[in-house]
């Protein structure tokens, strides 16, 4: 009995953001009249899903004690490339998805290799790469080009038995990522490297390999997120990804993953992405101006971080 | 005796660490001279320093914060905020300039103070706290300006800051250099400056030896906000336009410059001298790309490559020596 209570207490603390999400949803149902319409709920899911997917990848990187700021512009690059390639033709769907994931994985692998070879702080390295990717996008095109294949649009906006397809994609990726992190050797190795790299190395873990792996996952998740964003926009908009990287980091940290690495959880990350999406949706429905929205978002991030402070982390 | 020896050794290491980034800078300047004869002309160099002064002034404040072991990602937002406040308060009247400058610096310092309170009173990471406050400040900027370029600056304001002393050194560049010298002296020679190094390298020892950590944290973040506000004034003087997003993304340029200069994320090391070299490396590289006739997009690629390559070169030199 006592043990059960303790387990519940521990769990509640770890999953604090999930409780925040539930409360926010209930609050929005009661207080905001237009919230509970099928169309609006679908909107919240579509808008949050891309961020959620991107934040899953960022969770891997941050768990490993690293950070990846290049994912926003990488997402933008993939949106542009895949729309330009697909040109709206349904038969190119498989090839376009393969390309999206391939470009993401390749870029992640380059980031990982540079991180291992150059030993620059990942914040500086990935900021440099952000700038490079931004330059590459705008050298490629300075206006929207191409058209997303119809399947992308279905993945972003469509429904399967009443459930938004984007939610299914997100749920599938979240479950996979959670299993990888909690049930596989590589998942434990990621946390070990993030917790104490030197100890992990001495315990025989291939730390370079693990770090490379997390950057590749981050790149692939940018590929998945790009598919959803391209589906929503319908065209290759060169600025599609700008600012996404910081939102992803905010979602990861709101989800309780410490920036120092070593401990955290993807389910909470995804819940935090939904909290962010829900906040902007509610503010939109209440017809609050975008300017005030930015301010409120900043204040909520600060407030949530202060409330949801990691307990065991040294300051 | 051992204490004295240790100080000497750490001073030597610090000197070597500082010189690594100057070697990188020297290499860049040599490459620049090969690219164009105009490169070493005083007017041109004065202009480069004028260009970098907004980011440079803010970088000095961020250096203080990072020596303390913190980080300040709100400086880009504060620079935009300050530029808008300054332009609106000036409102096209020369007589308003002192009030406008004072109000702007005060606003910057208040944002910095708020950051300091958040960081000192909580155990959450300053990275995410200042990221949140940068969002809040962007929102404030937008609300204050109504989303468009607002406010009128007077010609005298621009003329003063862009006046070239002796025909070459713009007042703006001189302002940056003076701020760097004062900042460098404060960090190296004052009791406050040395306490930053102690807190940054060993917070627990600093607490046990009775340093008022919370108060020093408040002062340091306020200083960073104040200097970012000053950077905003410099940006307004340089560009003449109070766009609401003028400083967007600048926080990472500033951060890259500070880290290039040898100040680490862990705190306790580095200094203003390195930061000056770091920001020079970034802007000299950007100018070289410009001189080579590359367009803005190619310049972005060069900028990224330079940040990555010079950090790598810097690490390599540091490990060699």
Interface residues (C-beta under 8 A of the other chain):
Chain A: X69 X114 X118 X119 X120 X121 X123 X124 X125 X127 X128 X129 X130 X131 X132 X133 X134 X135 X136 X138 X139 X142 X246 X249 X250 X253 X258 X259 X260 X289 X290 X291 X292 X293 X294 X295 X296 X297 X298 X299 X301 X302 X305 X306 X309 X310 X313 X315
Chain B: X118 X122 X123 X124 X125 X127 X128 X129 X131 X132 X133 X134 X135 X136 X137 X138 X139 X140 X142 X143 X147 X203 X252 X255 X256 X259 X260 X264 X265 X296 X297 X298 X299 X300 X301 X302 X303 X304 X305 X306 X307 X308 X311 X312 X315
